Amino acid sequence: MQIILHEIKKLVAIGLLGAICTYTNAASKLPVSIEISGGRVIKVRSHRLYIEARGKVFSQYIKTPISIEHAIFQSSGVIFPESRSLTIQGREYILIIINQSSSYNPIGYCGSGDESELYVMQITKATAKVMFSKLVQSCLKNIDLSSDGSVSPYSSVSWNETPIGIRVAWMSDETGKEVTKIYQYDHGHFINESDSIK
């Protein structure tokens, strides 16, 4: 009987390890940096955004608004839904999602949940300017991004080619609807031009 229990425990442990590896691999499909012009990349290091030249040790701190600095410093995670920047009319933009814990009480309502804010930032040299922001996922407000269960729901946030802008797909938006919205580029701003309800 002891041998059987030992074998069952081993199988359960192997199963849990497999599940953890599957979750890690699914989450790791999201990029860990953003490629920008000039062969450079943007990464998060020590709770700050940095520009690094490919293959070089040198890195440069990106100047961001104080509110973004605080948000990144206090974040439970920073996510890049796209691996590349987008240049529109000579201006370069990146997508970044900053997660904040929904609650400071880990055993309370939404104790392990996140509030996920999407930012579109215009990058000029080593300065980032916020051009658009949107709460895309929230435990407190029951907002959920679409997910097929095999990849991170944050892959539901992406650049859109036609019209040029941002595409966000929700399983449940702020009104409780399953919807995909396009925030179209318009002279430096991103405006909701079309909704397509599934």
C-alpha positions in Angstrom: 0.0 0.0 0.0 2.8 2.4 0.9 4.5 1.7 -2.5 1.2 2.5 -4.4 0.7 5.8 -2.4 4.3 6.7 -3.2 3.8 6.0 -6.9 0.5 8.0 -6.9 2.3 11.0 -5.3 5.0 10.8 -7.9 2.5 10.8 -10.8 0.6 13.8 -9.3 3.9 15.7 -8.9 4.9 14.9 -12.5 1.4 16.1 -13.7 1.7 19.3 -11.7 5.2 19.9 -13.1 3.9 19.4 -16.7 1.0 21.8 -16.1 3.4 24.4 -14.8 5.7 24.0 -17.8 2.8 24.2 -20.2 1.6 27.5 -18.5 5.1 28.9 -18.5 5.6 28.1 -22.2 2.2 29.6 -23.1 3.0 32.8 -21.2 6.5 33.0 -22.7 5.0 33.3 -26.2 4.7 37.0 -25.5 7.8 39.1 -26.4 10.1 40.1 -23.6 11.3 43.2 -25.5 10.2 45.5 -28.3 12.2 46.1 -31.4 12.4 49.8 -32.4 14.1 51.7 -35.1 17.9 51.8 -35.5 18.3 48.1 -34.5 17.5 48.9 -30.8 15.2 47.2 -28.3 13.2 48.4 -25.3 13.2 46.2 -22.2 12.1 46.5 -18.6 14.9 46.4 -16.1 14.9 47.3 -12.4 11.3 48.7 -12.7 12.3 51.1 -15.6 12.2 51.1 -19.3 15.6 51.0 -21.1 16.7 51.2 -24.7 19.5 48.8 -25.6 21.4 48.5 -28.8 21.4 44.9 -30.1 24.6 43.0 -29.2 25.9 45.9 -27.1 26.2 46.3 -23.3 25.2 50.0 -23.4 21.7 50.8 -22.3 19.9 54.1 -21.9 17.1 54.9 -19.5 13.9 56.1 -21.2 12.4 59.3 -19.8 8.7 58.7 -19.1 5.9 60.7 -17.4 6.1 60.5 -13.6 2.7 58.6 -13.5 4.1 55.9 -15.8 7.3 55.6 -13.7 5.2 55.1 -10.6 2.9 52.6 -12.3 5.9 50.5 -13.5 7.6 50.7 -10.1 4.5 49.5 -8.3 3.4 47.1 -11.0 2.8 43.4 -10.6 4.1 42.9 -14.2 4.9 44.8 -17.4 3.8 43.1 -20.6 4.7 43.7 -24.3 1.8 42.4 -26.4 3.7 43.2 -29.6 7.4 42.5 -30.4 7.8 45.6 -32.6 7.1 49.2 -32.7 4.9 50.8 -35.4 5.9 53.9 -37.3 3.1 56.0 -38.6 3.7 59.3 -40.5 7.2 59.4 -39.2 6.2 58.9 -35.6 7.2 55.7 -33.7 4.8 54.0 -31.2 5.0 51.0 -28.9 2.3 49.1 -27.0 2.9 48.3 -23.3 0.5 46.9 -20.6 1.2 47.6 -17.0 -0.5 45.4 -14.4 -1.4 46.6 -10.9 -2.7 44.2 -8.2 -6.4 44.5 -7.8 -6.2 44.3 -4.0 -3.7 44.6 -1.2 -5.5 41.9 0.6 -4.3 38.6 -0.9 -7.2 36.6 0.7 -9.9 39.1 -0.1 -12.0 39.8 -3.2 -9.7 39.8 -6.3 -6.8 39.2 -3.9 -4.8 37.5 -6.7 -6.3 39.6 -9.6 -4.8 42.3 -11.7 -5.9 45.6 -13.3 -4.3 45.8 -16.7 -3.8 49.2 -18.4 -2.8 49.4 -22.0 -0.6 52.4 -23.0 0.4 53.5 -26.5 3.7 55.5 -26.2 5.3 57.6 -28.8 9.1 57.1 -28.7 11.3 60.0 -29.6 15.0 59.4 -29.0 15.0 58.3 -25.3 11.7 59.9 -24.3 8.3 58.2 -24.2 5.0 60.2 -24.3 1.6 58.6 -23.6 -0.7 59.0 -26.6 -3.5 56.6 -25.5 -4.5 54.5 -22.5 -7.2 52.0 -21.9 -8.1 49.6 -19.1 -8.1 46.3 -21.0 -8.5 43.7 -18.2 -9.8 44.0 -14.7 -10.8 41.7 -11.9 -12.7 44.4 -10.0 -14.7 45.5 -13.1 -15.1 42.0 -14.6 -13.3 43.0 -17.8 -11.6 40.0 -19.6 -9.6 39.8 -22.7 -10.3 37.0 -25.2 -8.2 33.9 -24.9 -8.2 30.5 -26.5 -6.7 29.0 -23.4 -3.4 28.1 -25.0 -1.8 31.5 -25.2 -1.8 34.6 -23.0 -5.0 36.7 -23.2 -2.7 39.7 -23.7 -2.1 38.5 -27.3 -5.6 39.8 -27.9 -4.0 43.3 -27.9 -2.2 44.0 -31.2 -1.4 46.5 -33.9 -4.1 46.6 -36.6 -3.1 47.1 -40.3 -6.3 48.3 -41.9 -7.3 50.7 -40.6 -4.0 51.5 -38.9 -4.4 51.5 -35.2 -4.8 49.1 -32.2 -7.0 46.0 -32.1 -8.3 44.8 -28.7 -10.5 41.7 -28.4 -12.5 41.2 -25.2 -14.4 38.1 -24.0 -16.2 40.6 -21.7 -15.7 44.4 -22.0 -16.8 47.1 -19.5 -20.4 46.5 -20.7 -20.2 42.7 -20.4 -20.1 42.2 -24.2 -17.9 40.0 -26.2 -16.5 42.5 -28.7 -13.5 43.5 -30.8 -12.6 47.2 -31.0 -10.3 49.1 -33.3 -8.7 52.3 -32.1 -7.8 54.0 -35.3 -4.9 56.3 -35.7 -5.9 59.9 -36.3 -3.3 62.6 -36.4 -1.3 61.3 -33.4 -4.4 60.0 -31.5 -6.0 56.6 -31.3 -9.8 56.8 -31.6 -12.5 54.1 -31.4 -13.9 54.0 -34.9 -15.6 50.6 -35.2 -17.0 47.9 -33.0 -17.6 44.4 -34.3 -19.7 42.3 -31.9 -19.2 38.6 -32.2 
